[in-house]
Amino acid sequence: MPASEFSIEKSEVLRYLGHRGQEIGLELDGLIERSIRRCAESAKPLYFWRVFPLTEDAGGQPELEGTGVVLRGRDIKKHLDGAVACAVMASTLGMQVEREMMRMGRRSPTEEVLINAACTALIESVADVCQREVEAYARAHGLVTSFRYSPGYGDFPLEQQREVLGVLDAGTRLGITLTDSMLMVPKKSVSALLGLYPEDSGVRRGGTSCDRCENRETCSFRKEGYGCEG
């Protein structure tokens, strides 16, 4: 779907650049605007999600029913405590935007940083749209959702990225592949899980994962009153 269906908020781009109200000159402002435009023109946003009932394996770890995928680690178990189902989602901007980022990087390091921030803002926007669809599904079934939680958060192993993407058939549907170190290609891609809970469960609805992040006390975004997910 076209990138125009999603928003690249300039304020978000500035946030990812670490802007805290400093004055921006006309030249830099023009480069930021061009980076936003280049990102929007080259991106081919896609997303996909599925909901799986949750069961437990013999050790009490959450398992995506019918897949054989057991989610490992104390943190993901705590995150999904009380959930009756789990939504698995992934989104990407496609490879063309990766090539545009490389092209602008060859022009200047500054433009490389700027388009990277613009594309980060866009992929978060795409992930947010996907999450809102999951939230609407949950409401229609009398459920509420938690915040997004991704492989690599806390002690949820990054190695489970392969299984998470596998249950979505993300390679075929979205063109997302993995390197040997479990990093997604295209780089501007996001995968995540959301728990679905009964409405009376008392779970904190939506939001971000700051409260359970291992980097909570040292996060530079949080010190300034922000979160890395918005």
Beta strands, then each sheet from edge to edge (+ up, - down):
strand 1: 46-56
strand 2: 62-64
strand 3: 69-70
strand 4: 85-92
strand 5: 143-145
strand 6: 177-178
strand 7: 184-185
strand 8: 189-198
sheet 1: 3+ 2- 1+ 4- 8+ 5-
sheet 2: 6+ 7-
end
